[in-house]
Amino acid sequence: MSFAVAADAYDRFMGRYSVPLAPQLADLAGISSGQHALDVGCGPGALTAELVRRLGSAAVSAVDPSEQFVAAIQERHPEVTVRRASAEHLPFPDQAFDAAMAQLVVHFMADPVAGLREMVRVTRKHGVVAACVWDHAGGQGPLSLYWDAARELDPNVEDESELAGAREGHLGELFEAAGLHEIEETHLTVSVEHPTFEEWWEPFTLGVGLVGDYAARLDPERQAQLRERCRERSPAAPFVLTARAWAARGLA
Ligand SMILES: C[S@@+](CC[C@H](N)C(=O)[O-])C[C@H]1O[C@@H](n2cnc3c(N)ncnc32)[C@H](O)[C@@H]1O
């Protein structure tokens, strides 16, 4: 399980990009005071925190299959309703929310259309479902530098470019298949400054996500080669990494 990791490791690896992404996804979903919202695949809470800021804890619910991340949400936001569950089986009644969102999650769902259908089911009629996935296919995700270097060393590497929603237009197709209406597609962009190469690299060694699974299969020598290949490919420090996520919203 790629996300059976400490919340702190996730924050350092991906949270540095997903925290600035969250207000943009909340804006796309039109989240504003008075609504009840669900964060699907909440992780340790990048989007949850943004929803709490806008709606208050009592109006926010969250789910994630990772035990560690559910515990982190319980600790960070004790009044948020959080459940250990996957998108494909949401433990909520029909039409319970004004909006349901999945930030950087659709590509990890075992059945993305079933997951989105569940999000539609728990959203009120004409409520909003929104999601985003990094542009792994277009090489504009925050992990692209790493995967490009890995591919140089091993052309057969299984990166994240083939995953659901990671290419332009695919989220829209999935939204349509899930029965959403008035679908709009766009992209969201974050820029994060990295003071040194080591600050950028170190979280890649923490075992988080598919990168973590991949790195765990490499012997130390191969890992060192990959690090040096990344160093050669990265801009001189300090450098700003700009990443793009494909995003879509639709009405239930
Ligand atoms: C890249 S993280 C995104 C976390 C958080 N939304 C964020 O933006 O930082 C992907 C999350 O999806 C969760 N996940 C994986 N499969 C899932 C599924 N089928 N349904 C819901 N969440 C899932 C993982 O446990 C992980 O927390």
The ligand as a Gaussian input file, in Angstrom:
#p B3LYP/6-31G(d) Opt

LIG

0 1
 C       -1.516000      11.730000      -3.696000
 S       -2.463000      11.380000      -2.288000
 C       -3.560000      12.799000      -2.204000
 C       -3.920000      13.170000      -0.784000
 C       -4.592000      14.516000      -0.617000
 N       -5.871000      14.540000      -1.307000
 C       -3.706000      15.627000      -1.100000
 O       -4.103000      16.350000      -2.015000
 O       -2.605000      15.797000      -0.548000
 C       -3.546000      10.091000      -2.797000
 C       -4.470000       9.633000      -1.693000
 O       -5.462000       8.764000      -2.256000
 C       -5.724000       7.745000      -1.319000
 N       -6.362000       6.651000      -2.049000
 C       -5.788000       5.624000      -2.716000
 N       -6.730000       4.843000      -3.278000
 C       -7.927000       5.407000      -2.967000
 C       -9.289000       5.068000      -3.251000
 N       -9.601000       4.006000      -3.980000
 N      -10.265000       5.857000      -2.752000
 C       -9.954000       6.960000      -2.031000
 N       -8.688000       7.326000      -1.735000
 C       -7.689000       6.558000      -2.202000
 C       -4.372000       7.433000      -0.726000
 O       -4.456000       6.742000       0.493000
 C       -3.794000       8.834000      -0.587000
 O       -4.100000       9.413000       0.651000

